Amino acid sequence: MKEYYSIGETAKLLGVTTTTLRHYEKIGILKPKKISEDTGYRWYTYDQFHIIDRIKYLQGLGLNLAEIGAIIKDGTAEAMIQALEAEWRNAHRELERVKERIKDIEWYIDCFTYMSRTSDLQQWYHLYLPERHIIQVPCYDTDELADMEIRLAEAKGSDRLRDLPYRRQYGYVMSVSDFFSGTFRPKSYFTYLTRRPKEYVSEYKVLPAGEYLCFRTPILKEQWDVNALKKFFPDHNLPNMVLALEFEENLVDWSNAPYEIQIYIS
């Protein structure tokens, strides 16, 4: 067995590059066993190979070179175990973040395909909807649509609210009496949250779980059938809440966007 291996031989045997070995030397993780004073050639020995291999597999497990250098300098299994346990905790936190991201992606796919997937529903249909979490801002009689949207955007961008877990589902809580008169007059404009905020937020509201009578209309055009609607609620026995949820059919024009009207029954 050879006593010394050149930097090129070592790199080839261990599946790394000479640049990598020079970097290990530069940051003090692994220095060559011998450096020629005349040529500057670097030489490694067989007993250093396991160190290079350990660096590689620890990097593969997610540890950075500074952490690996500290382990090698300490030289004990305990130091490596502690570092691996810390990385295990980091990996599990990252796994939870990835799971949440996958849920969000699935939710958005479901949201953007909802109208086409359910196009065979009757004109009037009932849905049982779970409890939903929203952030809402008030709407005023003098508001244009842009005023409502800017007010909500400002709230979402504020220091108090910017880090909440939003989902891009917008909607209105309607004035019930105006809605049953065929007029678009929202009381508040909202967007979804994935969950309840950890701290008190005045703009936070829960939409109740329960049965909703639903239909679809481009609500901004104010063309829904008021007479048909009133048949479901005779004798002026109006519901407590009417929601209008926007579903985008394209990413350019919102003026004709379809809305699902959700009338809370019980």
VENKA-V202822 format. One record per backbone hydrogen bond with DSSP energy under -0.5 kcal/mol. NH is the residue of the N-H (numbers start at 0). CO is the residue of the C=O. If there is no record, write none. Layout:
BEGIN
nh=[NH;NH]
co=[CO;CO]
END
This chain:
BEGIN
nh=[4;6;9;10;11;12;13;14;15;20;21;22;23;24;25;26;27;27;28;29;32;33;35;39;42;43;47;48;49;51;52;53;54;55;56;57;58;59;60;61;62;67;68;69;70;71;72;73;74;79;80;81;82;83;84;85;86;87;88;89;90;91;92;93;94;95;96;97;98;99;100;101;102;103;104;105;106;107;108;109;110;111;112;113;113;116;117;118;120;124;126;128;128;131;132;133;134;135;136;138;142;146;147;148;149;150;151;152;153;154;155;156;157;157;160;161;163;165;166;168;170;171;172;173;173;174;175;178;179;180;181;182;184;186;187;188;189;190;191;191;192;193;203;204;206;206;207;209;211;212;213;214;216;218;220;221;225;228;229;230;230;231;231;232;236;237;242;243;244;245;246;253;256;257;258;259;260;260;261;261;262;262;263;263;264;265]
co=[43;41;5;6;7;8;9;10;10;16;17;18;19;20;21;22;23;24;23;23;42;42;40;35;33;4;44;45;45;47;48;49;50;51;52;53;54;55;56;58;57;63;64;65;66;67;68;69;70;75;76;77;78;79;80;81;82;83;84;85;86;87;88;89;90;91;92;93;94;95;96;97;98;99;100;101;102;103;104;105;106;107;108;109;110;112;113;115;117;213;211;126;209;206;192;204;190;202;188;186;139;143;143;144;145;146;147;148;149;150;151;152;153;154;157;157;160;163;191;166;189;243;187;171;241;184;173;174;175;177;178;177;182;172;172;136;170;134;166;168;132;164;200;133;131;204;205;128;126;262;124;260;258;216;217;218;223;224;225;226;227;227;228;229;233;235;261;171;259;169;257;251;253;246;216;244;214;258;242;259;212;260;240;261;210;210]
END
